[in-house]
Amino acid sequence: MSATPSAVQDATSVIQERLEDPSAKGLALAVSRAVRDGALQPGERLPPIRALATRLCLSPTTVSAGWALLARSGAIRTDGRRGTTVAHSPDPAPGRYARALERQLDFALDLSTGTPDPSLLPNLGPALSALTTAGIPGSYLDDPVLPGLLDVLRAQWPYPPEELMVVDGAMDALDLVSRSMLRFGDRVVVEHPGFPPLLDLLESIGVDVIGVPVDQAGLRPEPLTAALGNPGSQPAAVFLQPRAQNPTGASMTGARAQVLAPILARAGMPVVEDDSAGAVAASAPISLGRWIPDQVIHIRSFSKSHGPDLRLAAVGGPAALLREVAHRRQLGQGWSSRLLQRVLLSLLTDPVVVAEVDRARHEYTRRRVALVSALSSHGVEVSAGDGLNLWVPVHDESAAIVRLASQGVGVTPGTPFDLLQGGGGHVRVTVGLVADGYEELAQLLAAAANTSAWASRGR
């Protein structure tokens, strides 16, 4: 139910009474004091930005920045055209990621994790044995990236980046980039289906997420053009996975990149690429940064290829876009462990480890192709794609999950990945964890894919 004009006016007065400093921070503190005092209640509608700016003699930009501070702290929430309200204090409902990983029982074969096969990760023994000291820096102003690692990253990057930095994993990179670039109420383009942790992150900032469908060549140009085409509400950023897209396995082709680049160049907003599969992706490294380097921030993760617990990813892009990211990081952890950076440098330059990662990439490809072929023989057509996961269509998502669970197989529901209506039911299967038994698994998946809710109740 919408708030009455008098209620909104009362909220304005409450904020005005507590405003001591006419700045974004001062406004955020005034609202926080009003909430703490009980003058503003959870769920209460807050005044529109322009109306509040006029009443407080502030610029709309200042009020918008204050709202952004409050949104980041979780004090307020936005709900599109219904406006901005004081957030409720109870814990929020589980996000997409929590729902995607929700477990009801332990599975004999858990294919819901999206994680690499531990047996295909490289041996860390030689890299760890070479560490004789903790590598304590001379000062807190030392280079945040080891010079030798910087040289290797530049040589492997899909285009010449102006700046490179190392952070604590791909999600750390996405968090730093998102909170540096985006403001409360911004609109952003993401892939449909998308990656649940990223969607949760963006929604926590208070941005409006716009889903653009992907096919096996990447983002589809026509829906992207439509999403970018409104000058009055143009998105502030575009997020995509250039290869081994999670969950579909799609990889952007060079031909598709050449179509997308001019569309994005005309729009002019930053493009954030999350190459989470990294070196275990069968597709060659690709980035729109080759065509529009001034707009692209490219993230390369080493979790799937070299070990999730290394917690390292590299970020490359123009200095103008990464300046605020670097500043935000200096206010926190400052740099990623140089100890771990030394381990990664050893792994990236050791010929034995390079060969091990190559074998892992080929093995993941073999596993994917084997299960796709077996599924096809049972009438379930799935794109082989790339990476560790398969996006399997099902008649009824819930029924399929229940049936598979009853047979000891865990898969991830597709709903948390979906942003658009009418996408149909899917489950995500981490085929990278399946070393054999493809025919038996295909039979189970095919039966589940054709199970309806009515049929499942009778089993």
GUFI-58596 format. One record per residue: residue in three letters; x, z, y of N, C-alpha, C, O, CB in turn. Coordinates in steps of 0.1 Angstrom, whole numbers, plus 5000, padded with zeros to 4 digits. Atoms other than C-alpha are relative to their C-alpha. Glycine has a CB too. Layout:
N
alaXZYXZYXZYXZYXZY...
***
This chain:
459
met500850004988500050005000500950005012501850085013499050125000ser499250014988501449915034499850115009498750175009499749865007ala500149894991502150175060499249965013499349845017501450055005thr500750034988499950205091500949995012502050055011498950115002pro499250004988501250125125500450135006501650165010499449925011ser499749874995501050485135501050074992501950154997498750095000ala499049945009503050595104501449945003502450025004499649984986val498850064996505750345113500550055013501750085015499949855000gln499649954987505750465149500550144999501550185005498850005009asp499649865002506050825137501450004994502350084998499150084990ala498750015006509050725116501149965010502250025010500149904988thr499150034989510650565146500350125009501550145013499449885009ser499849894992510150875166500950114993501850175000498750075004val499149905007511751095139501449955000502350045002499550004985ile498750055000514750865138500650025014501850065016500149864995gln499550004986515050855176500450145004501450165011498949955009glu499749864997514951235178501450054995502050145000498950094995arg498749955007518051265155501249905003502349934998499750004986leu498950094997520050975169500950055010500650075022499449865004glu499149944990523151115185501149905004501749915015500850124993asp499050104997525450805184499449864998498949834987501350024991pro500650135001524150455192500849904993501249804999499649955014ser499250095008526050285164499449994986498450064983501550054999ala500650015014525350175128500250134992499350174986500749884993lys499849885007526950485114499150115006498550194998501550045001gly500849904994525050705139498549984996497950084993500149995015leu501450035005521750535129499850054986498950114982499649865001ala500049965014522550595092499950154999499250204991501249944992leu500049865000523250955099498750065005498250164999501250065009ala501349964995520050995118498949994990498150094988499549925013val501050015011517950865089500350104989499450164984500149854995ser499649915010519951075065499550145003499050224995501550004997arg500449874995519251385086498550024998497950124994500450035014ala501449995001515551305087499550014986498550084983499449875006val500449985014515351265049500450144995499650204988500849894992arg499649875004517251585044499150115006498850214999501550035005asp500949904994515051775068498549994995497750084997499949985015gly501350025005511951635051499149935010497949915007499450134997ala500850084990510751445082499749864995498649814999500750005013leu500250135007511051125062499950034985500850084979501149895003gln500349975014509551135027500449884991500349774996498650044998pro499850125009510550924996498849914999497749964998500350064986gly501050105000508550604996499449975013498749875015498950054991glu500550024987507850625033500649875006501849845005500350125010arg499650134994507950285051500850035013500450115021498749925003leu499249994988510650245077499749895009499249785005501550004996pro500450104990510250045109500849874997501949874992500350055014pro499350125001511149675109501350005009501350075019499149885004ile498750004993514749605121499849975015500350055024501049904994arg500150034986513749435154499250105008499650135019499449865001ala500849904993511049685163500850125003500850185014498850034992leu499249884999513449975157501149985011501450075019500650044987ala498950034990516249805177499450005014500150065023500649864997thr500650004986513949755207499750155004500050185015498749925000arg500349874996512750115206501250095003501250185011499150074989leu498849924999516250265202501049945010502149995012500750024987cys499150074991517850015227501349974993502449984998500350095012leu498950045008520149895199499949854997498849794999500250084987ser500150145004520949535188499550004986499850094978501449935002pro500450015014519349415156501150004991501050044979499249874999thr498849995009522849365142500450144997500850174986501149925007thr499649865002523549735147499150064990499550144981500150075013val501049945009520349835130500249954986500150024976498549975005ser499850065014520949585101501250064994501250094982500249855002ala498849945005524449735097499850144995500350194985501249995010gly500449865004523050085096499250004987499450094979499250075011trp500850015012520449985070500949974988500750024977498949885002ala499150035011523349835049500750124996500950144983501049895005leu499449885004525150165050499150094992499550154982500550085012leu501049925007522050345039499749954986499550024976498750025008ala500350065013521350095011501150024990500950054978499849855002arg498949985009524850124997500150144995500550174983501349975007ser500049865005524450504995498850034992498750144986500150095012gly501149985008521150464978498950075007497950125001500350074987ala501049924992519150635006498849925003497749985004500650045013ile501250084998516850345012499949884990500949854984500049945015arg500250115009515450054992499249895008498349925016499350044987thr500850114994514149705002499249944989499649934978500949905007asp500950065010511249534985499449875006498249865008498950094996gly500450134994511149185001499150025012499550095021499349924989arg500950014988508249125025499350135001498750165012499149894998arg500749874998506849475018500850105007500450215010499650054986gly499249924991509649615038501050104993501350094981499150085008thr499049915004512149895036499450144999498750185008501249995009thr500649865002511350245023501150104997502250064992498950004989val499149905004513050575018500050014985499050014978499650145006ala499850005015514450584982499550134994499650245001501449984996his500449885008512950824957501350074994502250004990499049974989ser498949935005515351094945500250004985501350014980500050145004pro499850005015514651074907500949884996501049785003498749994993asp499150105005517150874887499249874998498149874993500650044986pro500650135001516350504888499849964985500550014976500749895007ala500250055014514950324857501349924996502149875004498849905000pro498950075005517650174835500149865005499149785005500150004985gly499850134995519149854849500049904988499849934977501349995008arg499950105010519449524831501050024990500850004978500249865007tyr498949995009522749604816499750114990500050104978501350045007ala500449895009521449934802499049954989499149994978499550125007arg501150055010518449754786500749904990500249904979498949935008ala499350105009520749484772500850074989500950024978500949915008leu499149935009522949744755499250114992499850184985501250065007glu500749895006520149984744500049994985499749894979498550005005arg499949995015520650094708498950094995498650205000501450054996gln501049915007517950234685500650054987500250164983498749924997leu499449965012520150264655501449934998501749845006499149974987asp498750065003523550184640499849884991499049894982501050104994phe500250125008523849834626501149974990502350004994499849885009ala498950045009525749714596500849895006502049885004499449964986leu499350114993526549404616499550005015498449955017499749864993asp500449984986526449474654500549885008501749875010500450135006leu499750124993526449134672499550015014499249905020499649884993ser500649994987525149274705501050045011500650055023498950114999thr499049944990528349394722500649905010500949945021501150064992gly499350104991529849074737501550035001502149975010499450015014thr498649974999533249214730500949924991500349864981500250154996pro499250085009536249044714500350074987500050194986501449975007asp499749955013537249084678501450075001502450015004500149894989pro498849934999539949364677501249934992502349944996499950144996ser499050065009541749174649500649875007501749825002499449964987leu499550124993542248874673500750035013501149945020498849905002leu499249974988543849064701501550014997501950044986499550145006pro498550015003547649034705500650144998500050245002500749945012asn499349885003550049294693500750055013501549985019501149984989leu499449954988551049524722501450074997502050115007499050105006gly498849925004554049684703501249965008501850045015500349984986pro498850044992556849474719499950025015500950075021500349854997ala500249984985555349494754500150155003500750185014498649955004leu500049864997554949874752501450054997501950145005499050074991ser498649945003558449934736501049965011502050035012500449944987ala499150044989560049754766499850095012500650085021499749855004leu500249914988558650014790500850134998500650214989498550045001thr499149885001561350284796499750105011500150215009501449955001thr500449904990559950434828498649965004498049865000501049995013ala501450024995556550464845500049915011498949875016499450135004gly500050104989557650224872499550065013498749995020499349884996ile500549944988557050464900500449925012501649895014500550155002pro499750094988556850264933500950085010500850215010498849955007gly499249934990559350344961499150065011499550165017500949905006ser501049944990556350404985498749944997498549854989500549975014tyr501450055001552650344988499849875007498749815006499050105005leu500150134993553450035008500749894992500849784997500650015014asp499450115009555149844979498949904998497749924999500550064987asp500950115004553649514969499050044990499550104979500849874996pro500949965010550449574950500049924987499549974977498649995006val499850085012551249294926501449984997502249955006499349865001leu498650035004554449264906500449865004499749775000500250034985pro499650144996556348964920500149914988499649794989501450005007gly499950085012557048834885498649964995498449854991500850074989leu501450035004553348864876499349905009498649815005499250134998leu500650094990552348694908500549854998499749764999500550045014asp499550135003554548394899499349944988499049824988501650004998val500650055012553048364865498549965003498049864998500150104988leu501450034997549448384878499949875008499049795006499450125008arg500050134992550148114904500249884992499549784994501050015012ala499750125008551547884878498849974991498649854987501250034991gln501250025009548347934856498749985007497749955001499950124990trp501350014992545747924884499549855000500349765000500250055014pro500650135000543347624883500249925013499949805013498650004996tyr499750074988544247534919500950105008501050215005498649975009pro499049924992546847664945499250105009498750065019500949915008pro500749914992545347984959500850055012502150065010499550124992glu499249954989546348114993500450144998501650175002499149995013glu499749865003546248474982499650044986498749984980499350105010leu500349955014546348654948500150155000501050215007500949934990met499949865001545649014940499650044985498949964979499150075010val500449955013545249214908499150135001499550225009501350034991val500949895000542349454902499750054986500250004976498749965007asp500249935013540949674875498849944992497850014989499750155002gly501050075008538949414856499049925008499049935020499250104992ala500950104993536349144864498950075008498650035019499549904990met501149934993533549394873500550075012499850085022499350094990asp499549944989535849574896500249905011499949925023501450074997ala499850114990536649244913498649965006498549945018500649884993leu501350044995532949154915499450115010498750085020499049984989asp500549894991532149494930500750005013500050015024500250144993leu499350014987534849474956499649885009499449905021501549994997val500450124992533949124966498650015005498349985017500149874991ser501449994996530249184967499850105011499150075021499150044988arg500249904990530449504987500749975013500450025024500450144995ser499250044988532949345011499249895008499249895020501449954997met500650124994530949025017498550015004498049965014500149884991leu501550004999527249115014499550125007500150225008499450004986arg500649904992524949315035498550014995497949924989500049975015phe501449975003521549475029499149895005499149855017499650145006gly500950104997518849205028500549864999499849765001499650025014asp499450145002521248905022499349944988498850014979501550014998arg500550085011520148634998501249944993502149895000499049895004val498950065008522548524970499549924989498549954983501050114995val500350085011522448254944500850044988502050064989500349855003val499349975013523248344908499549904989498549834991499850154996glu500450085011522948164875498850054992498750184991501249974990his501149975009519848164853500249934987500249804987498649975007pro499949855001520248314828501350055005502349985006499850044986gly498849954994522748544844500550124993500050164982499650045014phe499349895006525048834836499550135005499650165017501649995003pro500749884995523149164837500850105008500350145018499550084988pro499349914991525949384851500149955015500050035024501450034995leu500050064987526349144880498750015007498650055019500549855000leu501349994994522649134886499750155005499150175015498949954990asp500249864996522449514886500850045013500350105022500550104988leu499249974988525349534911499449945012499450015023501449944997leu500650074988523749284935498850075004498650095016499849854997glu501249934997520449464933500250135006499550185014499150004988ser499649874995522149794940500450005015500350095022501150074992ile499650024986523449654973498849975008498949995021501049895001gly501250034992519949554983499949865004499349835014500050095012val500150144997520349174982498949944992498449994982501349934998asp501050085007517748924972500649894992501349814997499049935011val499350095009518848734941499149884997497949894994500350084987ile500650125003517948374936500649934988501849904988500149905013gly499550065013518248224901500049855001499049795005499250054989val499950155001519447864897500349974986501350024980501149945010pro499850035014519247724862501449934997501949865005498949914994val498850065004522347624843499749914987498849944980501250104996asp500050075013522747354816501450004995502250085000499549855002gln498749995007525747284794501149955009502349965005500049924987ala498950054991527647124824500250105011501050085020499749865005gly499949904989527147424847498750015008497649975004501149965009leu501149994992524847494876499349865002500149765004500450065014arg500750134998522147224880499949975015499550055023498650004994pro499950044986522647034913498750005007498650055019500649875001glu501350004993518946984922499550135004499150165015499049924992pro500449874996517847344920500950075009500550155018499850094987leu499049944991521047454937499749955014499750025024501449974996thr500250054987520347214966498750065006498750095018499849844999ala501349944995516747344969500350155004499750195014499050004989ala499849864997518047704969500850025013500750125020500750074989leu499150004988520547624997499349935012499949945023501349944997gly500550094991518247405016499250065012498949985021499149904994asn500849954989516347645039500950065011501550175008499150114994pro499149954990518347685071499750145005500650225009500049915012gly500449874995516347995081500450124991500450234996498650005003ser499749895010517248195050501049964990500949984978498750054993gln499050055009520348035036500850124993501150225000501049915008pro499349895008522148245009501350035007502049955013500249964986ala498849964995525148445019501249974990502349974995500050155003ala499050025010527048364987499449944987498249944985500850134996val500450055013526948184953500950064990502150064992500149845000phe499249955011528048344921499849924988498749884984499650154997leu500150085012528848144890501250034990502250094994500049855003gln499049995011530848154857500549854997499749784992499550074987pro499650145001532947834856500249954985500149834983501349985007arg499950045014533447834818499650124991499750234995501449954997ala500449905010532148014787499050095006499150225005501250084994gln501049924993529148134807499350094991498950064980499049915007asn500749905007527648454795498650025005498450065016500850145000pro500150015015525148424777500149864994500249854982498950074996thr500350145006524748044773501349934994501149854985499449925010gly498850075004528447944767500349885007501249805003499949974985ala499850134992528147664792501350015008501850115012498849985010ser498750024992531347534809499849895010499449785006501249984991met500150114989531347344842500949894997502149914995500250065013thr499150125002532646994837500649965013500149995024499249894993gly499450054988534846814861499049915008499049925020501349924997ala501050094994532146564868498950085008498550055019499349914990arg500949914993529646844876500650075012499950085023499450104990ala499349944989532147014898500149915012499949965024501450054996gln499950094989532546704919498749975006498649935018500649874995val501450024994528746684924499750135008499150125019499049984989leu500449884993528447054933500950035012500450095022500250124990ala499149974989531447074956499549955014499550035023501449934998pro500550044987529946864985498750075004498550095015499849855000ile501249924997526647044982500450145006499850185016499150024987leu499549874995528447374986500849995013500750085021500850074989ala499250024987530747245013499149995012499450045022500949874999arg501050014989527747145034499450145004499150175015499049904997ala500649874997526247485030501050105006500650185015499450064987gly498949934993529547655038500250154996501150215001499850005014met499849865004529048005021501050024990501449924983498650054996pro499049975011531548174998499449974986498349994984500550145001val500350025014531548084961500950094992502150084993500149854996val499349915008532548354937499949964985498849954980499550155002glu499950055013533748234903500550114991501650174994500849874998asp499649895009533948484874500449934986499549904978498850104997asp499550065012536148334846500350124990501550154988501349925003ser499849885008535548624823500649984986501250074980498650074998ala499450035013536548454790501549975001502250004991499349884994gly498550024998539948354804500649924989500149814986500650135000ala499250085008542448234779499449984986499949894978501350074998val500650035012540148254749498849895001498249864991499450124993ala500950114998537847984764500649874995501849854998499549995015ala499450125006538247654746500149895011500949805011499149944989ser500050094989537447464779501350025008501750145010498750015008ala498949994991540347394802499650085013498550075017500649865004pro500449934988540547614833499549915011500149805013501350085006ile500650094990538447474861499550095012499050205009498849914995ser500549934989537447584896499649915011500249805013501150105005leu500450074988535547454926501150015011501049945021498750045005gly498949994991538647574945500849885001501549865011500850124997arg499250134999540247244937499449915011500249835017500049934986trp500650094990537747074960499650075013499750025024498749954994ile500449924988536647354984500750135001500150245000498450025001pro499249885001539547604985499750115010499950225008501449965000asp500349904989538447765018498850084997498550185004499949935013gln501349935003535147885002500150084987499250164985498949904999val500149955014536147994967500950124998502050125001500449894990ile499249885006537148334953499949994985498849994979499450145005his500050025014538148284917500650124993501650184997500949874996ile499649875007538348584893500449964985499649894979498950105000arg499550025014540348564860500250134993501050214997501349915000ser499949885008539848834834500949994988501149884983498650054995phe499250005012542248934807499550094989500250114979501550045004ser500649915010539949154788499749944986500050004976498750065005lys500450065012538648914762501349944993501349944980499149885002ser498950065006542048754756501150104996501850084986500649905009his498849915002544549044758499650154998500550234994500949995012gly500449865003542449364755499250065011499650075023501250094998pro500949944990539449524773500650125007500350155018498750044993asp499549874994541349854778501249985009501750075015500450094989leu499050024989544049684799499450015014500150045023500649864998arg500849994988541349674826500749935012500849985023499950155004leu499350074990543049404845499349865002498949804992501549984997ala500450144996541849084863500749965013501250045020498450005002ala499450054988543348864889498949935009497949885004501149894997val500950064990541548744921500849915009501849965015499250115008gly499450094991542548444941499149935010497949915006500849894992gly500850064990541248284972500649995014501850035015498650075001pro499550014987541648225009500250145006499450235004499149915009ala499749874994543148505030498850055008498650175009501249995009ala501149964992540148505053498950074992498350164997499449885007leu501149945009537748595024500550124993499750224991499549904990leu499549895007540048835007500550125009500950225004501249964991arg499549894991541149035038499250124999499850234998500049945014glu500949885001538149265037500150074986500050194985498649975004val499949945014538449304999501350084999501250194993500049884990ala498849925001542049415002499950135008500450235004501249915005his500249884992541149655030499250104993499550224993499449965014arg500849915007538449805010500750074988500650194986498749934994arg499349945012540749854980501150105005501350204998500749884993gln499149904995543350025002499450135003500150245003500649945013leu500749884998540750285010499750084987499350194988498749985008gly500349945013540350354973501350014992502250084996499049924992gln498849985009542850314945501249935005502349965000499649944986gly498850064994545150094965500649884992500849774997501150105002trp499550115009546649894936499750044986499450154982501549995002ser500149985014546249854899501350044994502450004999499549874993ser498849945006548750034877501049904998500849804990499650074987arg498950095003552049864878500550014986501149924980501250025010leu499749985014552650004844499249904991499849834983499750144995leu500850105007549749794831500349865004500349774996498550035002gln499650134995550849504852501349954992501449834989500350005015arg498850035008554249514834499649964986500249874980501050115000val500550045013552449504801499449865000499749784991499050114994leu500650145000550349204811501149895002501049794996499050005012leu498950104998553449024824500749974988501049854985501050055011ser499350025013555149074791499149924991499649834984500450134993leu500950075009552048954772499949855004499849764996498650065000leu500250144995551748634794501249924998501149804999499650015014thr498850075001555348544790500750004986501749934984501050055010asp499449995013556148634754499449884991498249884989499650144993pro500550125008555948314732499250044988498349974984501249924996val500849955012554748514702498650045004497750004997500750124994val501349964995551848664722499249875004498049865001500150105011val500650124996551048324737499449934988498349874988500949915008ala500550065012550748184702498950074994497950014988501249984990glu501149925005548548474691498749975007497749965001500450155000val501250024992546148414720499549864997498349844996500350015015asp500450135004546148044711499250004987498249934985501249904999arg500649995013545248124675498650075001497650024995500850084990ala501349944998542448354687499049915006497849905002500250135009arg500950104994540948084709499549904990498349874989500849925011his500450105010540947834680499150074990498150014985501249954993glu500849935010539448104657498650025005497650004998500650134996tyr501349984994536648184681499249865000498049864998500150055014thr500750145001535847804683499549974986498449924985501049895005arg500450035014535847774645498750084997497850034991501150044991arg501149915004533448074642498749955007497649945001500250145005arg501250054993531047934669499549874993498349864991500449975014val500550135006530947584654499450024986498449964982501249904998ala500549985013530447724619498650065000497750014992500950104992leu501349945000527447934628499049905007497849905002500050135008val500950104995525947664650499649894990498449854989500749925012ser500350105011526147414621499150064990498150004985501349964993ala500849945010524647664597498550025006497650004999500550144996leu501349994993521747734622499349875000498149864998500150065014ser500650134999521147364626499449964986498349904986501049905004ser500550045014520747324588498750084997497950044988501050034990his501249925002517947584591499049975011498050055013500350154999gly501050054990516147404620500150075013499250065021498750024994val499849934988517547624648501149935008502349945004500350154999glu499050084993519347404674500550095012499850135020499449875006val499349924990521847594695501249925005501949864997500450144994ser498850064995524547454718501250084996501250204998499949985015ala498749935003528047534706500650075012501150185011501049914993gly499549944988529147594741501550054998502349994992499250125004asp498749954999532247814746500050155001498950215004500849945012gly499949864999533348174745499650084987499650024976499150055011leu500349915011532248464723498550014995498250074985500550145003asn501449985002528448434724499249874998499649765002499450075012leu501050115002525548214713498750045006498350165005499949964985trp501349984994522248184732499049944991498749824992499949955015val500950055010519748154704498550015004498050125007500250084987pro501449994997516148054711499250064989499450044977499549855003val500949945010513448254694498549995004498349985016500450154998his501450014997509648234692499550125007498750115017499249984987asp500449874995509148604700501250095001501750134990498850064993glu498849924998512048804714500050134993500850174985500450015014ser500149875005510849144705499950004985500550084978498850085006ala500250015015509749044670501349964993501650024983498949904997ala498750045005513048874664501050124999501750134989500649895008ile499149894999515049184674499650104989500550164983500050065014val500449905009512949414653500349954985500750034977498450035001arg499750055014513249194622501450004997501850054986499549854999leu498649995003516949164625500550144999501450174990500849935012ala499649865001517349534631499650064986500450144981499350085011ser500549955013515349604599501049954989501050014978498649964997gln499150055010517949394581501550035003502449984998499949854999gly498749954997520949564597500849925009502049945010500850024987val499350094991521849304623499550045014498350045017499749854997gly500349974986522049394660500349885009501449835008500750135005val499850114991521649134687499550055014498850155015499249874996thr500349964986521149154725498749925004498649805002501149975010pro501250074996517649084739500349915012501249935020498950105005gly499750104989517548784763499450045013499849995024499549874996thr500749974987515148934789500950055011500750015022498950104997pro499249954989517749124809500949895007501349915018500950114995phe499250114995519648794814499149915009499649835017500649924989asp500950094994516548614827499650035015499450155018498749984992leu500549984986515648564864498849925003498149955013501149965010leu501250094998513048284862499050014989499350044978500549865002gln501150005010509748264845500049884992500549774997498650025007gly500250125008509048024817501349964993501449844988499649895008gly498750045006512648034803499950004985500849954978501150095004gly500149995014511348114768500850114994501750165001500549874993gly499349895006512548384744501449964995501649854989499250064989his498750025005516248414735500650144995500150244999500949945010val499249895003518648654719501549965001501849844998499750074986arg498650044999522348664725500750064988500650184985500750065013val499349965012524548674694501549995003502049885006499649914988thr498550014998528248764697500649954987501150024978500650155003val499550075012529448514672501550024998502150004988499749855001gly498649985000533048594681500450114990501550124986500550045013leu499749895009532748904658499749964985499850044976499250125003val500450045014531648694627501149924994501349804998498649925001ala498950075007534548594605499649924988500349824985501150104996asp500550085012532548464575498550034998497950105006500850044988gly501449985003529148464559499049935009497949995012499750155000tyr500850074990527648204582498749964995497749965002500849885006glu501350055006525048074558499050114999497850095002500349944986glu500949895002523548414551499550055014498450085016500850124993leu500449954987523648514588499049895006498049935013501250015009ala500850114994522048174598498650024994497649995001500549864997gln501449985006519148244573499350115007498150105010500250034985leu500749884993518448584589499649965014498549995019501050125000leu500350034987518648444624498949905001498049915010501349945007ala501150105000516448144616498750064997497750035003500349894990ala501249935003513848364600499550085012498350085015500150094988ala500349924988513948594630499549915012498649955019501150095004ala500350094989513748304654498649954999497949925009500949885001asn501450055003510448194638499050104998497850084995500049904988thr500949895002508948534636499150025012499750025023500850134996ser500949974988505948604658499750154999499950224989498749924999ala500449864999504748944669499050044990499050154984499550045014trp501049985010501748914646500650014986500250104978498949905001ala499450005013503848824616500850124998500950184987500849884998ser499149895001506349104623499250134997499850224990500850025012arg500849875003503549374621499650014986499350114981498850005009gly500450005014502749264586501250024991501050024979499349884997arg498849995009506349314573500450144998501350174991501149925006
***
